[in-house]
Amino acid sequence: MNYISLIEYLPYIFEGLLWSLALVLGGLGIGFTIGLPIGTMITYSDKYTKFILNVYIWIFRSTPLIVLLFLFYWGVFPNIGLKLSPLITSIIVLGLRSGAYQSEIFRGALESIDEGQILAAYSLGMSKIQAIISITIPQALRISIPSLSNEYAILLKDSAICFTIGVLEVLTRARIVSIATGIALIPYLIAGIILMMMTYIGLKFFHTVYKKTVIPGLIEGI
Amino acid sequence: MKKLRYVIIGLIIGLIIGGFTGYIYRGAPESTEYSYPKGKFTYPPSSDIQVTIVYGFDPEYPPFTQVLPNGSATGFDIDVINWIAKKYGWKIIYKPWDWSTIVDALVRGDIDIIASGMTITASRCEKIWFSIPYYSYVHELVVRINENRSFDNILNSGEYIAVQIGSTADEWAERLLKSGYKFKKLGLNSYVEVLDALLDGRASAIITDSAFLGPYLRKNPDIASKIKVLTTIGPPYTYGIATRPEDTWLRNMINKALEELMNSPEWDVLLRKWNLSG
């Protein structure tokens, strides 16, 4: 076994961390930007808007990520005249897909808030939009943090599929190193440890935010 | 209001019927055989333009193409392309790409050539065209050193035979299964994993190719002492450099350079450097 060359390859694997971070943070960011308004509209708008938004959610939740990547990289973007890099395409596709999942997270959080709060807001002279923005969304954001941390962990591991269009993230680099060094297991273990650390740091961040913003009395044990 | 509704419904029905009729009675498509549109490298570029070739390769195929710890590309095919690029003064952009989608990446213009131990096959030639062949290899059935059974006995044992998924060795395993042999196929991600499966006993034999196995065993004599090639399978296969069908100029330039390189002493130096001779 060529362990010395494996050590030489370690920086190459770690370099993939930046790509993985770009994919996950970009995907989560776009997903949040799309997911929050869609989740809110699905909860509070009319049935026609709900139907259209549910079609978007259904498409992006039911289509495998690899199909979406191919569809956008080789189909949608070139046909509308956009020649985007594999990394940007991957971030957008991960974002659109995460947006579908996040919209369901926010919908669930918004629906868990007692309707009486909106009625109380009306009685104070607030409009529906004011009530949603000032009363329900701030609470929904806090309630949805544990589910968002779950979405982060899933997105981190799903991002490995982006190599099919040329993005060299951590897991792909581990595979390349495994073949270059002839060591089958250790590079994957290293990638696994890196991903575990990234998951731990991310989850810790979400947990800290949750603890700092938790609504007193809403959920016990925090 | 009612009239307007009827007009709109009539228009929609008309469009649907018209669309279907047009689709059914559409003319036969024009023959595209040998009439590829002008491509990026169909004709020689003007002399003041720096030719830049985006070179797609599988980073997981040593000794032909792999990456160094600093992320740069290395291997026999990389050296060949570098030699060609130096001869013509081309600039090369190296782009590692997943093997499963590399042909589509070439067809759609993400990369301009593939030189990564790519076997010339009839099915691939429907989408991409190859240079002259530059390396040939055979498929081999490999077993552990203490294996005493014959080819037929192993292939009819019902035991696992490992192959790399999507490789030409995988195609051979499928062919052997279709021809009536009774074994279980163990599909793995890479030849290294396939070899591992043989060494740790998960597979009784493996199907691999001499292009991978020969150099690998010369580099790892400890593994070479634990396994043996039982027999070869099928005819020899050849590697070529893939280009888009319409890139005639590029292909001709590559062919000219390859011919020159293969007839020069440097070719043997390259083969020896990457353990590919003998």
Interface residues (C-beta under 8 A of the other chain):
Chain A: S5 E8 Y9 L10 P11 Y12 E15 F70 W74 P78 P86 F163 T164 I165 G166 L168 T172 R175 I176 S178 I179 A180 G182 A184
Chain B: P59 E60 Y61 P62 Q66 V67 P69 N70 G71 K95 P96 W97 D98 S100 T101 D104 A105 R108 D110 N189 S190 Y191 V192 E193 D196 Y216 K219 N220
